[in-house]
Amino acid sequence: EVQTVESGGGLVQAGGSLRLSCAASGFTFGDYAIGWFRQAPGKEREGVSCISASDGSTYYADSAKGRFTISSDYAKSTVYLQMNSLRPEDTAIYYCAANLMRRSCPTWGFLSYEYDYWGQGTQVTVSS
């Protein structure tokens, strides 16, 4: 079964940190770039970060730059998102997905239609 499973979310105070995990199974993890997305209540899903399978290069949305770090452990087929200096506006459900069209993260942004194998998400709540 092809799936990604996110974990690591929770409730944290503003300024705190969380590390999210995305465990992949059922597909060749190293064949695809992996992206993190988030969706807040009443808002559209937005891309947060991406890591390339080709060379490990990373890409961040402006909202994540300087605060979030994406990394991968191919031996564990897992991608991580370290989130520091969290803000109330980071509150959302966070999802990971595989970019089935690319091994390298596009630098022009996130196109949701390129991604599949979405997980169930993990809730991140940042209190002020």
DSSP file (Angstrom, degrees, kcal/mol; ACC not computed):
  #  RESIDUE AA STRUCTURE BP1 BP2  ACC     N-H-->O    O-->H-N    N-H-->O    O-->H-N    TCO  KAPPA ALPHA  PHI   PSI    X-CA   Y-CA   Z-CA
    1    1 A E              0   0    0      0, 0.0     2,-0.5     0, 0.0    26,-0.1   0.000 360.0 360.0 360.0 129.7    0.0    0.0    0.0
    2    2 A V        +     0   0    0     24,-0.2     2,-0.3    22,-0.1    24,-0.2  -0.687 360.0 139.3 -80.9 126.6    1.3    3.4   -1.0
    3    3 A Q  E     -A   25   0A   0     22,-2.5    22,-2.3    -2,-0.5     2,-0.4  -0.992  42.1-148.5-162.5 157.2    1.2    5.9    1.9
    4    4 A T  E     -A   24   0A   0     -2,-0.3     2,-0.5   114,-0.3   116,-0.4  -0.985  17.4-159.4-124.4 142.8    2.8    8.7    3.8
    5    5 A V  E     -A   23   0A   0     18,-2.2    18,-2.6    -2,-0.4     2,-0.3  -0.973   4.4-157.3-128.1 117.8    2.2    9.1    7.5
    6    6 A E  E     +A   22   0A   0     -2,-0.5     2,-0.3    16,-0.2    16,-0.2  -0.664  20.8 158.9 -93.1 149.3    2.8   12.4    9.2
    7    7 A S  E     +A   21   0A   0     14,-1.9    14,-2.8    -2,-0.3   115,-0.1  -0.963  35.8  73.5-155.8 169.0    3.4   12.7   13.0
    8    8 A G        +     0   0    0     -2,-0.3    11,-0.3     1,-0.3   114,-0.0   0.355  60.5 133.0 105.1  -4.8    4.9   15.0   15.5
    9    9 A G        +     0   0    0     12,-0.1     2,-0.3     9,-0.1    -1,-0.3  -0.135  21.5 127.1 -71.0 174.1    2.3   17.7   15.6
   10   10 A G  E     -d  124   0B   0    113,-0.8   115,-2.8   112,-0.1     2,-0.5  -0.988  57.8 -53.7 166.9-168.4    1.0   19.2   18.8
   11   11 A L  E     +d  125   0B   0     -2,-0.3     2,-0.3   113,-0.2   115,-0.2  -0.883  54.5 164.4-103.4 128.2    0.2   22.2   20.9
   12   12 A V  E     -d  126   0B   0    113,-2.6   115,-2.4    -2,-0.5     2,-0.1  -0.981  35.2-110.9-142.5 151.6    3.1   24.6   21.5
   13   13 A Q  E >   -d  127   0B   0     -2,-0.3     3,-2.3   113,-0.2    73,-0.2  -0.458  51.6 -80.9 -78.9 155.9    3.5   28.2   22.7
   14   14 A A  T 3  S+     0   0    0    113,-2.4    73,-0.2     1,-0.3    -1,-0.1  -0.290 120.9  29.8 -55.0 137.6    4.6   30.9   20.4
   15   15 A G  T 3  S+     0   0    0     71,-3.3    70,-0.6     1,-0.3    -1,-0.3   0.271  99.3 116.7  91.7 -10.9    8.4   30.8   20.0
   16   16 A G    <   -     0   0    0     -3,-2.3    70,-2.3    70,-0.2     2,-0.3  -0.083  56.6-123.5 -82.5-174.9    8.5   27.1   20.6
   17   17 A S        -     0   0    0     67,-0.2     2,-0.3    68,-0.2    67,-0.2  -0.926  20.4-179.8-133.3 153.6    9.6   24.3   18.3
   18   18 A L  E     - B   0  83A   0     65,-2.1    65,-3.4    -2,-0.3     2,-0.5  -0.981  17.1-145.5-144.6 152.2    8.3   21.1   16.9
   19   19 A R  E     - B   0  82A   0    -11,-0.3     2,-0.3    -2,-0.3    63,-0.2  -0.971  16.8-159.5-121.9 118.0    9.7   18.4   14.6
   20   20 A L  E     - B   0  81A   0     61,-2.7    61,-2.2    -2,-0.5     2,-0.4  -0.671   3.9-154.4 -92.6 148.1    7.3   16.8   12.1
   21   21 A S  E     -AB   7  80A   0    -14,-2.8   -14,-1.9    -2,-0.3     2,-0.4  -0.938   8.5-164.4-122.2 147.1    8.0   13.4   10.5
   22   22 A C  E     -AB   6  79A   0     57,-2.2    57,-2.2    -2,-0.4     2,-0.5  -0.928  10.3-166.0-130.6 105.7    6.8   12.0    7.2
   23   23 A A  E     -AB   5  78A   0    -18,-2.6   -18,-2.2    -2,-0.4     2,-0.3  -0.828   8.5-159.9 -97.8 124.7    7.2    8.3    6.9
   24   24 A A  E     +A    4   0A   0     53,-3.0     2,-0.3    -2,-0.5   -20,-0.2  -0.778  15.7 165.2-106.8 146.6    6.8    6.9    3.4
   25   25 A S  E     +A    3   0A   0    -22,-2.3   -22,-2.5    -2,-0.3     3,-0.1  -0.989  51.7  39.9-152.9 157.4    6.0    3.3    2.3
   26   26 A G  S    S+     0   0    0     -2,-0.3     2,-0.3   -24,-0.2   -24,-0.2   0.445 103.8  63.5  85.1  -0.5    4.9    1.4   -0.7
   27   27 A F  S    S-     0   0    0    -24,-0.2     2,-1.1   -26,-0.1    -1,-0.2  -0.969  97.4 -86.7-148.2 164.6    6.9    3.5   -3.2
   28   28 A T    >   -     0   0    0     -2,-0.3     3,-2.1     1,-0.2     4,-0.3  -0.610  37.7-160.9 -78.0 103.2   10.5    4.2   -4.0
   29   29 A F  G >  S+     0   0    0     -2,-1.1     3,-1.1     1,-0.3    -1,-0.2   0.828  84.5  57.4 -55.7 -38.8   11.2    7.1   -1.7
   30   30 A G  G 3  S+     0   0    0      1,-0.2    -1,-0.3    44,-0.1    -2,-0.1   0.432  91.9  72.2 -77.7   2.0   14.3    8.2   -3.6
   31   31 A D  G <  S+     0   0    0     -3,-2.1     2,-0.4     1,-0.1    -1,-0.2   0.623  96.6  48.3 -89.3 -13.8   12.4    8.6   -6.8
   32   32 A Y  S <  S-     0   0    0     -3,-1.1    71,-0.3    -4,-0.3     2,-0.2  -0.940  77.5-116.4-133.9 146.4   10.5   11.8   -5.9
   33   33 A A  E     -E   99   0B   0     69,-2.4    66,-3.3    66,-0.6     2,-0.5  -0.533  37.2-140.0 -67.0 147.4   10.9   15.2   -4.3
   34   34 A I  E     -EF  98  51B   0     17,-2.2    17,-2.4    64,-0.2     2,-0.3  -0.951  17.9-165.3-117.7 133.1    9.0   15.3   -1.1
   35   35 A G  E     -EF  97  50B   0     62,-2.8    62,-1.9    -2,-0.5     2,-0.4  -0.859  14.4-144.0-118.8 151.8    7.0   18.4    0.0
   36   36 A W  E     +EF  96  49B   0     13,-3.2    12,-3.1    -2,-0.3    13,-1.5  -0.943  24.7 176.6-108.8 135.5    5.4   19.7    3.1
   37   37 A F  E     -EF  95  47B   0     58,-3.2    58,-2.6    -2,-0.4     2,-0.3  -0.837  10.7-157.9-128.2 166.4    2.2   21.6    2.9
   38   38 A R  E     -EF  94  46B   0      8,-2.4     8,-2.8    -2,-0.3     2,-0.4  -0.994   5.1-161.7-146.0 154.1   -0.2   23.1    5.4
   39   39 A Q  E     -E   93   0B   0     54,-2.1    54,-2.3    -2,-0.3     6,-0.2  -0.954   7.6-161.7-139.8 119.0   -3.8   24.1    5.5
   40   40 A A    >   -     0   0    0      4,-0.4     3,-2.3    -2,-0.4    52,-0.1  -0.610  44.7 -76.6 -92.5 157.3   -5.3   26.4    8.1
   41   41 A P  T 3  S+     0   0    0      0, 0.0    -1,-0.1     0, 0.0     3,-0.1  -0.292 118.1   5.8 -55.7 129.4   -9.1   26.6    8.8
   42   42 A G  T 3  S+     0   0    0      1,-0.2     2,-0.3    -3,-0.1    -3,-0.0   0.523 113.5 100.9  76.9   5.4  -10.8   28.5    6.1
   43   43 A K  S <  S-     0   0    0     -3,-2.3    -1,-0.2     1,-0.0     2,-0.1  -0.819  75.3-102.6-121.6 161.6   -7.7   28.8    4.0
   44   44 A E        -     0   0    0     -2,-0.3    -4,-0.4     1,-0.1     2,-0.2  -0.413  46.6 -93.3 -76.0 155.8   -6.3   27.1    0.9
   45   45 A R        -     0   0    0     -6,-0.2     2,-0.4    -2,-0.1    -6,-0.2  -0.472  47.9-166.4 -66.9 139.2   -3.5   24.6    1.2
   46   46 A E  E     -F   38   0B   0     -8,-2.8    -8,-2.4    -2,-0.2     2,-0.2  -0.963  21.3-111.7-131.9 148.0   -0.1   26.1    0.8
   47   47 A G  E     +F   37   0B   0     -2,-0.4   -10,-0.3   -10,-0.2     3,-0.1  -0.519  29.9 174.9 -76.2 144.6    3.3   24.7    0.2
   48   48 A V  E     -     0   0B   0    -12,-3.1    13,-2.7     1,-0.4     2,-0.3   0.742  58.5 -16.3-115.1 -49.9    5.9   25.1    3.0
   49   49 A S  E     -FG  36  60B   0    -13,-1.5   -13,-3.2    11,-0.2    -1,-0.4  -0.987  49.9-160.7-159.2 160.2    9.0   23.3    2.0
   50   50 A C  E     -FG  35  59B   0      9,-2.2     9,-2.2    -2,-0.3     2,-0.4  -0.995   4.6-157.2-147.2 146.6   10.4   20.7   -0.4
   51   51 A I  E     -FG  34  58B   0    -17,-2.4   -17,-2.2    -2,-0.3     7,-0.2  -0.996  21.7-128.2-128.6 134.4   13.5   18.5   -0.5
   52   52 A S     >  -     0   0    0      5,-3.1     4,-0.9    -2,-0.4    52,-0.2  -0.532   5.5-155.1 -82.6 141.8   14.9   17.0   -3.7
   53   53 A A  T  4 S+     0   0    0     50,-2.7    51,-0.2    -2,-0.2    -1,-0.1   0.725  91.9  63.4 -79.9 -23.6   15.6   13.4   -4.1
   54   54 A S  T  4 S-     0   0    0     49,-1.5    -1,-0.1     1,-0.1    50,-0.1   0.923 131.6 -12.1 -70.1 -45.6   18.2   14.2   -6.8
   55   55 A D  T  4 S-     0   0    0     48,-0.2    -2,-0.1     2,-0.1    -1,-0.1   0.315  90.0-105.6-142.6   7.1   20.7   16.1   -4.7
   56   56 A G     <  +     0   0    0     -4,-0.9    -3,-0.1     1,-0.2    16,-0.1   0.558  64.0 156.5  77.5   6.5   19.1   16.9   -1.4
   57   57 A S        -     0   0    0     -6,-0.1    -5,-3.1     1,-0.1     2,-0.3  -0.304  28.5-145.0 -66.3 154.5   18.5   20.5   -2.3
   58   58 A T  E     -G   51   0B   0     -7,-0.2     2,-0.4    -3,-0.1    -7,-0.2  -0.816  14.3-162.6-124.9 159.4   15.8   22.3   -0.4
   59   59 A Y  E     -G   50   0B   0     -9,-2.2    -9,-2.2    -2,-0.3     2,-0.4  -0.999   8.7-167.1-142.5 139.7   13.2   24.9   -1.1
   60   60 A Y  E     -G   49   0B   0     -2,-0.4   -11,-0.2   -11,-0.2     2,-0.1  -0.969  22.7-121.8-130.7 143.4   11.2   27.0    1.3
   61   61 A A    >>  -     0   0    0    -13,-2.7     3,-1.8    -2,-0.4     4,-1.4  -0.442  40.4-106.9 -68.7 156.2    8.2   29.3    1.1
   62   62 A D  T 34 S+     0   0    0      1,-0.3     3,-0.3     2,-0.2    -1,-0.1   0.854 120.3  59.8 -56.1 -35.3    8.9   32.8    2.3
   63   63 A S  T 34 S+     0   0    0      1,-0.2    -1,-0.3     3,-0.0   -15,-0.1   0.717 111.4  40.4 -66.6 -19.9    6.8   32.1    5.5
   64   64 A A  T X> S+     0   0    0     -3,-1.8     4,-2.6   -16,-0.2     3,-2.0   0.615  83.7 117.5-104.1 -16.8    9.2   29.2    6.4
   65   65 A K  T 3< S+     0   0    0     -4,-1.4     4,-0.1    -3,-0.3   -16,-0.0  -0.267  85.5   8.2 -60.4 133.3   12.6   30.7    5.5
   66   66 A G  T 34 S+     0   0    0      2,-0.3    -1,-0.3     1,-0.1     3,-0.1   0.295 130.0  55.8  83.4 -11.3   14.9   31.1    8.4
   67   67 A R  T <4 S+     0   0    0     -3,-2.0    17,-2.0     1,-0.2     2,-0.3   0.683  97.8  55.1-120.7 -34.8   12.6   29.2   10.8
   68   68 A F  E  <  -C   83   0A   0     -4,-2.6     2,-0.4    15,-0.2    -2,-0.3  -0.787  57.6-166.4-107.3 147.1   12.0   25.8    9.3
   69   69 A T  E     -C   82   0A   0     13,-2.4    13,-3.1    -2,-0.3     2,-0.4  -0.988   5.8-157.3-134.2 125.5   14.5   23.1    8.1
   70   70 A I  E     +C   81   0A   0     -2,-0.4     2,-0.3    11,-0.2    11,-0.2  -0.803  21.0 162.8-100.2 142.6   13.6   20.1    6.0
   71   71 A S  E     -C   80   0A   0      9,-1.8     9,-2.9    -2,-0.4     2,-0.3  -0.949  20.3-143.9-150.1 168.0   15.8   17.0    6.0
   72   72 A S  E     -C   79   0A   0     -2,-0.3     2,-0.5     7,-0.2     7,-0.2  -0.981  11.0-158.9-141.0 151.9   15.5   13.4    4.9
   73   73 A D  E >>> -C   78   0A   0      5,-3.0     5,-2.0    -2,-0.3     3,-0.9  -0.902  10.5-173.4-126.8  99.1   16.7   10.0    6.1
   74   74 A Y  T 345S+     0   0    0     -2,-0.5     3,-0.5     1,-0.3    -1,-0.1   0.802  82.3  62.9 -69.3 -27.0   16.6    7.7    3.1
   75   75 A A  T 345S+     0   0    0      1,-0.2    -1,-0.3    -3,-0.1    -2,-0.0   0.829 115.2  33.7 -63.3 -29.7   17.5    4.7    5.1
   76   76 A K  T <45S-     0   0    0     -3,-0.9    -1,-0.2     2,-0.2    -2,-0.2   0.387 104.9-127.6-103.7   0.7   14.2    5.2    7.0
   77   77 A S  T  <5 +     0   0    0     -4,-0.6   -53,-3.0    -3,-0.5     2,-0.4   0.923  66.7 134.2  50.2  47.0   12.2    6.6    4.1
   78   78 A T  E   < -BC  23  73A   0     -5,-2.0    -5,-3.0   -55,-0.2     2,-0.4  -0.981  44.6-160.5-133.1 138.3   11.4    9.6    6.3
   79   79 A V  E     -BC  22  72A   0    -57,-2.2   -57,-2.2    -2,-0.4     2,-0.3  -0.942  15.3-156.0-115.0 140.6   11.4   13.3    5.8
   80   80 A Y  E     -BC  21  71A   0     -9,-2.9    -9,-1.8    -2,-0.4     2,-0.4  -0.820  11.7-159.1-116.0 153.7   11.5   15.7    8.7
   81   81 A L  E     -BC  20  70A   0    -61,-2.2   -61,-2.7    -2,-0.3     2,-0.6  -0.900   9.9-161.5-131.7 105.3   10.4   19.3    9.1
   82   82 A Q  E     -BC  19  69A   0    -13,-3.1   -13,-2.4    -2,-0.4     2,-0.6  -0.768  10.6-166.3 -85.7 122.4   12.1   21.1   12.0
   83   83 A M  E     +BC  18  68A   0    -65,-3.4   -65,-2.1    -2,-0.6     2,-0.2  -0.946  10.4 174.2-118.3 117.5   10.0   24.1   12.9
   84   84 A N        +     0   0    0    -17,-2.0   -67,-0.2    -2,-0.6   -68,-0.2  -0.727  59.5  25.6-115.2 165.9   11.5   26.8   15.2
   85   85 A S  S    S-     0   0    0    -70,-0.6    -1,-0.2    -2,-0.2   -68,-0.2   0.903  84.2-160.9  49.3  48.5   10.3   30.2   16.4
   86   86 A L        -     0   0    0    -70,-2.3   -71,-3.3    -3,-0.2   -70,-0.2  -0.263   7.3-158.8 -66.2 147.1    6.7   29.1   15.8
   87   87 A R    >   -     0   0    0    -73,-0.2     3,-2.2   -72,-0.1     4,-0.3  -0.847  32.0-109.6-122.0 156.7    4.0   31.7   15.5
   88   88 A P  G >  S+     0   0    0      0, 0.0     3,-1.8     0, 0.0    38,-0.4   0.845 117.6  63.2 -55.1 -32.2    0.2   31.5   15.9
   89   89 A E  G 3  S+     0   0    0      1,-0.3   -49,-0.0    36,-0.1    -3,-0.0   0.575  88.8  69.5 -72.1  -6.9   -0.1   31.9   12.1
   90   90 A D  G <  S+     0   0    0     -3,-2.2    -1,-0.3     2,-0.0     2,-0.2   0.528  70.6 121.2 -82.9  -6.3    1.7   28.6   11.7
   91   91 A T    <   +     0   0    0     -3,-1.8     2,-0.3    -4,-0.3    34,-0.2  -0.408  40.8 104.4 -61.4 124.1   -1.3   26.8   13.2
   92   92 A A  E    S- H   0 124B   0     32,-1.9    32,-2.8    -2,-0.2     2,-0.5  -0.969  76.5 -79.3-178.8 171.8   -2.6   24.4   10.6
   93   93 A I  E     -EH  39 123B   0    -54,-2.3   -54,-2.1    -2,-0.3     2,-0.5  -0.871  48.1-146.1 -90.2 129.4   -2.8   20.8    9.6
   94   94 A Y  E     -EH  38 122B   0     28,-2.8    28,-1.9    -2,-0.5     2,-0.3  -0.844  18.7-176.9-104.3 132.8    0.5   19.8    8.0
   95   95 A Y  E     -E   37   0B   0    -58,-2.6   -58,-3.2    -2,-0.5     2,-0.3  -0.896  13.6-152.6-124.6 151.7    0.7   17.3    5.2
   96   96 A C  E     +E   36   0B   0     -2,-0.3    23,-1.3   -60,-0.2     2,-0.3  -0.904  19.7 169.6-118.5 157.6    3.5   15.7    3.3
   97   97 A A  E     -E   35   0B   0    -62,-1.9   -62,-2.8    -2,-0.3     2,-0.4  -0.984  31.9-110.0-159.6 159.8    3.3   14.3   -0.3
   98   98 A A  E     -EI  34 116B   0     18,-2.7    18,-2.6    -2,-0.3     2,-1.0  -0.808  23.4-131.1 -99.2 136.3    5.5   13.1   -3.1
   99   99 A N  E >   -EI  33 115B   0    -66,-3.3     3,-0.9    -2,-0.4   -66,-0.6  -0.755  21.3-170.1 -84.9 103.3    6.1   15.1   -6.3
  100  100 A L  T 3  S+     0   0    0     14,-1.8    -1,-0.2    -2,-1.0    15,-0.1   0.551  80.3  52.5 -75.0  -6.4    5.4   12.4   -8.9
  101  101 A M  T 3  S+     0   0    0     13,-0.6     2,-0.3     1,-0.2    -1,-0.2   0.586 111.0  36.6-103.2 -12.5    6.6   14.6  -11.7
  102  102 A R    <   -     0   0    0     -3,-0.9   -69,-2.4    12,-0.2    -3,-0.2  -0.987  42.6-162.6-145.4 147.6   10.0   15.6  -10.3
  103  103 A R  S    S+     0   0    0     -2,-0.3   -50,-2.7   -71,-0.3   -49,-1.5   0.593  90.1  59.4 -94.0 -18.1   13.0   14.4   -8.4
  104  104 A S  S    S-     0   0    0    -52,-0.2   -71,-0.2   -51,-0.2   -46,-0.1  -0.896  93.5-111.5-113.1 142.0   14.1   18.0   -7.9
  105  105 A C        -     0   0    0     -2,-0.4     2,-0.1   -48,-0.2   -53,-0.1  -0.500  33.5-119.6 -69.3 130.3   12.0   20.6   -6.1
  106  106 A P    >   -     0   0    0      0, 0.0     3,-0.5     0, 0.0    -1,-0.1  -0.473  14.0-147.6 -66.7 142.6   10.9   23.3   -8.5
  107  107 A T  T 3  S+     0   0    0      1,-0.2     3,-0.1    -2,-0.1   -47,-0.1   0.491  87.6  71.1 -92.0  -3.5   12.2   26.7   -7.4
  108  108 A W  T 3  S-     0   0    0      1,-0.3     2,-0.3     0, 0.0    -1,-0.2   0.442 111.3 -87.5 -94.3   2.2    9.2   28.6   -8.7
  109  109 A G    <   -     0   0    0     -3,-0.5     2,-0.5     2,-0.0    -1,-0.3  -0.885  56.7 -43.4 133.0-162.3    6.9   27.4   -6.0
  110  110 A F        -     0   0    0     -2,-0.3     2,-0.7    -3,-0.1   -63,-0.2  -0.940  34.7-168.5-116.8 124.8    4.5   24.5   -5.2
  111  111 A L    >   -     0   0    0     -2,-0.5     3,-2.1     1,-0.1     4,-0.3  -0.926   9.7-158.6-111.1 106.8    2.0   23.1   -7.6
  112  112 A S  G >  S+     0   0    0     -2,-0.7     3,-1.9     1,-0.3    -1,-0.1   0.811  86.8  65.7 -57.3 -32.8   -0.3   20.8   -5.7
  113  113 A Y  G 3  S+     0   0    0      1,-0.3    -1,-0.3    -3,-0.1    -3,-0.0   0.691  94.2  60.8 -67.2 -14.8   -1.3   18.9   -8.8
  114  114 A E  G <  S+     0   0    0     -3,-2.1   -14,-1.8   -15,-0.1   -13,-0.6   0.617  96.2  78.3 -82.2 -11.3    2.2   17.6   -9.1
  115  115 A Y  E <   +I   99   0B   0     -3,-1.9     2,-0.3    -4,-0.3   -16,-0.2  -0.727  51.6 158.5-106.0 147.3    2.0   15.9   -5.7
  116  116 A D  E     +I   98   0B   0    -18,-2.6   -18,-2.7    -2,-0.3    -2,-0.0  -0.863  44.8  68.7-149.1-177.0    0.3   12.7   -4.6
  117  117 A Y        -     0   0    0     -2,-0.3    -1,-0.1   -20,-0.2     2,-0.1   0.919  67.9-171.6  62.7  46.8    0.4   10.1   -1.9
  118  118 A W        -     0   0    0    -21,-0.1  -114,-0.3    -3,-0.1   -21,-0.2  -0.429  10.8-140.2 -69.6 140.3   -1.0   12.6    0.6
  119  119 A G        -     0   0    0    -23,-1.3  -114,-0.2  -116,-0.1    -1,-0.1  -0.205  29.0 -97.9 -87.6-172.8   -1.0   11.5    4.3
  120  120 A Q        -     0   0    0   -116,-0.4  -115,-0.1     1,-0.2   -25,-0.1   0.605  64.6-126.3 -84.3 -12.2   -3.7   12.2    6.8
  121  121 A G        -     0   0    0    -25,-0.1     2,-0.4   -28,-0.1   -26,-0.2   0.037   9.0-111.7  89.9 161.2   -1.9   15.2    8.2
  122  122 A T  E     - H   0  94B   0    -28,-1.9   -28,-2.8  -115,-0.1     2,-0.3  -0.999  28.2-121.5-135.5 133.3   -0.8   16.2   11.7
  123  123 A Q  E     - H   0  93B   0     -2,-0.4  -113,-0.8   -30,-0.2     2,-0.5  -0.560  23.2-170.6 -80.7 130.2   -2.2   19.1   13.6
  124  124 A V  E     -dH  10  92B   0    -32,-2.8   -32,-1.9    -2,-0.3     2,-0.5  -0.987   5.0-177.4-117.9 124.3    0.0   21.9   14.7
  125  125 A T  E     -d   11   0B   0   -115,-2.8  -113,-2.6    -2,-0.5     2,-0.6  -0.984   6.3-167.8-125.3 123.8   -1.4   24.5   17.1
  126  126 A V  E     -d   12   0B   0     -2,-0.5     2,-0.3   -38,-0.4  -113,-0.2  -0.945  10.1-154.2-114.1 119.0    0.6   27.5   18.2
  127  127 A S  E      d   13   0B   0   -115,-2.4  -113,-2.4    -2,-0.6    -2,-0.0  -0.650 360.0 360.0 -93.3 148.8   -0.8   29.5   21.1
  128  128 A S              0   0    0     -2,-0.3    -1,-0.1  -115,-0.2  -115,-0.1   0.439 360.0 360.0 -89.8 360.0    0.0   33.2   21.7
